[in-house]
């Protein structure tokens, strides 16, 4: 059994999960149990062994809630930036963007740019104020001057919705990968992933999770750098030559004229219509600034200066990564599309189009084989698993924070808890989330969970982002406005996605015609959320609302200077 067949199903699933940011695809089905890929297994075992050793080391330093949630604020800006990059750069985007560039040329950068432009928003609007106002998570910030119980409950629920959809998608992808590489039963594979995730988070907390993400980021960047280097070496390190050769090869393999092939150097038709394109852009841009597992990372550094540094470092690594996927996509045109061993000739005879073995989403994987052989393909497979495991650990930690810090400590117990009891509840919540993720991972094995990733970004953009940014920048926001705006954004985003073609027709198969003709909800739900925050705030004349408006000045000073928080050493 070739390495291609071993990871074929996982690659297709991973890319579907990525493309789910915009739309869902057909039922993924269950991956067939395969023989083993020993190169990948050995590298996977080395990675797991090393990270479990780190977890044991981290467990000795994780003694209280602050250590568990934020590594005691002891992570440097550079380390945190690399960890954020590790949390953000998914194997699915690595494969998906490469495949889009392979098929569409420059147009494939639509997703890269969407993800990238979210980071300046985080840098200039969110990072510093978030670190100065919060303690453990975004709920601390939005409830700073507003009524704790309703606002924390809303923030915790919307965060858990984001985490749940992300978690299910990652668990299914990781389960399929282990099943394919190890030849294990899918259910056993999902349990293995759940147990590893549980070990990292329960015993090592944020410190162990951070280092897992850093190691994964280094592995992914190294693998992608090697692939890009080999591609550029093949064209004499000339972008002009790479583009020129790509147009010629594209013309030949797609049987089109050179003029038509030249269209790969310009915009194409990836977005079905302008509304879907704008919605996708809004979700990717503002969703980043509302993802709880990303925002939580800004509390792991000692002060706002390090938080800013984290974003700059993360943006640099993420930008570099997406540049590499661009080169890899064009490299696949050059080294894969005209290589008979990677082409599905039988399928091409039926469709009349270029078809790769395992589907066109295999472009980056075939390129790994073309430039590095079977051993390098094994490394890329291990990197793909490391990527998912790092993301799953971060998601679990942010979910545990929402349950223990927000719902348990501040809503149910009304702040009357000890650090020890909160830490204990955090570990119980982690255990519960891990079991929950394993059960759903098993239940959703045959389902297309692609739309859940899109739902996670949309919920973050439509529910978390408006409330978060208005709580920090607008004096007029009241508890009633925040809760109503957040609820409207959350419900509208979920309902619009459920009624779209991506879910209503392709996933649930309820009918052939969607109720909502658009796939992206952000263009509708996010402005509506902002409007409801404004409307229900300006019409709130209660004494509580007046006090909340007056408290804005104190909040604003603290958000700008850090005065009032322990360890604000950069001011």
C-alpha positions, 0 to 999 in steps of 0.5 A, spaced: 500 500 500 503 506 497 503 512 502 498 516 497 493 511 499 494 511 506 493 518 507 488 520 502 482 520 506 485 524 511 487 529 506 481 530 503 477 530 510 482 535 512 481 540 506 474 539 507 474 542 514 479 548 511 474 549 506 468 549 511 470 556 513 466 558 506 462 552 505 460 545 506 462 539 501 458 532 501 458 527 506 466 525 507 464 518 509 468 513 513 476 512 511 477 505 510 482 502 515 489 501 511 496 498 512 501 502 516 506 508 514 512 506 518 515 513 517 509 517 519 508 512 525 516 513 527 516 520 527 509 521 530 511 516 536 518 521 537 513 527 537 508 524 542 514 522 546 517 528 547 511 532 548 509 528 554 516 529 557 514 536 556 508 535 559 511 532 565 516 537 566 510 542 566 506 539 571 511 540 576 510 548 575 502 548 574 500 549 581 494 554 581 489 556 576 493 562 573 498 557 572 493 552 568 490 558 564 495 562 563 502 559 564 503 564 570 504 569 565 511 567 564 511 566 557 515 571 553 512 575 547 517 571 542 515 564 545 507 566 545 507 569 538 510 562 535 505 558 539 499 563 537 502 561 530 502 554 531 495 554 534 493 558 528 496 555 522 492 548 521 494 542 516 488 543 513 489 550 511 496 548 509 493 543 504 487 547 502 490 553 500 496 549 496 490 545 492 487 552 491 493 555 488 494 549 484 487 549 481 486 557 480 493 560 481 493 567 484 486 566 486 487 561 491 490 567 495 483 569 497 483 565 503 490 567 505 489 574 505 483 573 509 486 570 514 492 574 514 488 581 515 485 579 521 492 580 525 492 587 524 485 588 527 488 584 533 494 588 534 491 595 533 484 594 536 485 588 541 491 585 544 494 591 548 487 592 551 485 585 552 491 584 556 491 590 561 483 589 562 483 581 563 485 576 567 484 569 564 480 570 558 475 574 554 469 574 559 474 578 564 474 583 559 467 584 556 464 583 564 469 589 566 464 594 567 458 590 566 453 586 570 457 579 571 452 574 571 449 575 564 455 578 560 459 572 563 454 567 561 453 569 554 461 570 553 462 563 556 456 560 551 458 563 545 465 561 546 463 554 548 459 554 541 466 556 537 470 551 541 465 545 540 464 546 533 472 546 532 473 541 537 469 536 533 472 537 526 479 537 529 477 530 533 474 527 526 480 529 522 485 526 527 481 520 528 481 519 521 489 520 520 491 515 526 486 510 523 490 511 516 497 511 519 496 506 524 491 501 521 487 502 527 479 502 528 477 509 528 473 509 535 480 507 538 484 512 534 479 517 536 480 515 544 487 515 543 487 523 540 482 524 546 487 521 551 493 525 549 489 531 549 487 530 556 494 528 558 497 535 555 491 539 558 490 536 565 497 535 567 501 541 563 495 546 563 497 552 558 505 551 559 505 544 556 499 546 551 504 552 549 510 548 548 506 543 544 504 549 539 511 551 539 514 544 537 508 543 532 509 550 529 517 549 528 515 542 524 510 545 520 514 551 518 520 547 517 517 542 512 513 547 508 520 551 508 523 545 505 518 544 500 518 551 498 526 551 497 526 545 493 521 548 488 525 555 488 531 551 486 528 547 481 526 554 477 533 557 479 530 561 485 526 566 480 519 567 481 518 570 474 521 563 471 516 559 476 510 563 474 512 563 466 513 555 467 507 554 471 503 558 465 506 553 460 505 547 464 498 549 466 496 550 458 499 543 456 496 539 462 489 543 461 489 543 454 488 551 453 491 556 450 497 560 453 493 566 453 487 562 457 493 559 462 495 566 463 489 567 467 492 563 473 496 570 474 489 574 475 483 573 479 478 568 478 471 565 480 473 562 487 467 566 490 460 564 487 458 571 488 460 578 491 455 577 497 459 570 499 465 573 498 464 579 502 461 574 508 467 570 507 472 576 508 468 579 514 468 572 517 476 571 516 478 578 518 473 579 524 472 572 526 480 571 528 479 577 533 473 573 536 476 566 537 477 564 544 483 560 544 487 565 540 485 571 545 486 567 551 494 566 549 494 574 550 494 572 558 500 568 558 505 574 557 507 578 563 504 585 560 501 589 554 508 590 551 509 582 550 502 582 548 503 586 542 510 583 541 506 576 540 502 579 535 507 581 531 511 575 531 505 571 530 503 575 524 510 574 521 510 567 522 503 566 519 505 571 513 511 567 512 507 560 512 502 563 507 507 565 502 510 558 502 503 555 501 503 560 495 510 557 492 508 550 494 501 551 490 505 553 484 510 548 485 505 543 484 503 545 478 510 544 475 512 538 479 505 534 480 500 536 474 505 533 469 508 527 472 504 521 470 505 517 477 501 522 480 495 523 475 488 519 476 488 517 468 482 513 469 478 519 472 481 524 467 478 519 461 471 520 465 471 528 467 476 530 461 479 534 466 486 534 470 485 529 476 490 527 481 491 520 485 486 521 491 483 528 488 486 535 487 487 536 494 493 531 494 497 537 491 501 538 497 502 531 499 504 529 492 509 535 491 512 532 498 513 525 495 516 529 488 521 533 492 523 528 498 520 521 497 516 517 502 520 519 508 518 526 507 511 524 506 511 521 512 514 527 516 508 531 513 503 526 515 506 527 522 506 534 522 499 534 520 497 530 526 501 534 530 498 540 528 491 538 529 493 535 536 496 542 538 489 546 536 485 541 540 489 542 546 488 549 545 481 549 544 480 544 550 483 549 555 479 555 552 473 551 553 475 549 560 476 556 562 469 558 560 466 552 564 470 553 570 472 560 571 466 563 568 460 559 569 462 555 575 467 561 579 463 567 577 456 565 575 454 559 580 459 561 585 459 569 584 466 569 585 466 566 592 471 560 590 478 558 592 484 558 587 484 550 589 477 549 587 477 553 581 483 549 579 480 542 581 473 544 577 478 546 571 481 539 570 474 536 571 471 540 565 477 538 561 476 531 563 468 532 561 470 536 554 475 530 552 470 525 553 465 529 550 469 530 544 471 523 543 463 521 543 462 526 538 468 525 534 465 517 534 458 519 532 460 524 527 465 519 523 461 519 517 458 526 517 461 532 513 463 536 519 466 542 514 461 547 516 462 547 523 469 550 522 465 555 518 460 556 524 466 557 529 469 563 525 462 566 524 460 565 531 466 568 533 465 574 528 458 575 529 457 574 537 464 575 540 467 580 536 462 586 536 461 585 544 468 585 545 470 591 541 464 595 543 466 593 551 473 596 550 471 602 545 464 605 546 462 608 553 455 607 551 455 599 551 450 597 557 449 590 559 442 589 556 445 592 549 451 587 550 447 581 551 442 582 546 447 584 541 451 577 542 445 573 543 442 576 536 449 575 533 450 568 535 443 566 533 442 569 527 449 566 525 447 559 526 440 560 523 443 562 517 448 557 516 443 552 518 438 554 512 444 555 507 445 550 501 452 548 505 448 545 510 440 545 509 442 541 502 449 538 502 449 536 509 442 535 512 439 533 505 433 536 507 431 539 500 434 540 494 433 548 495 436 552 500 432 557 504 438 562 505 441 562 498 448 565 501 453 561 504 456 566 509 452 569 514 457 574 517 455 580 512 448 579 515 449 577 522 455 581 524 452 588 522 445 586 526 449 584 532 452 591 532 446 594 531 442 591 537 448 592 541 447 600 540 439 600 540 438 596 546 444 600 549 441 607 547 434 605 549 437 603 556 435 608 561 436 604 568 440 606 573 445 600 572 446 603 565 448 610 567 453 607 572 456 602 567 457 608 562 460 612 568 465 606 569 468 607 562 473 612 564 476 608 569 476 602 564 479 606 558 485 608 563 486 601 565 486 599 558 491 604 555 496 604 561 495 597 565 494 601 571 491 597 576 493 590 574 499 586 578 505 586 574 504 592 569 511 593 568 511 596 561 508 602 563 
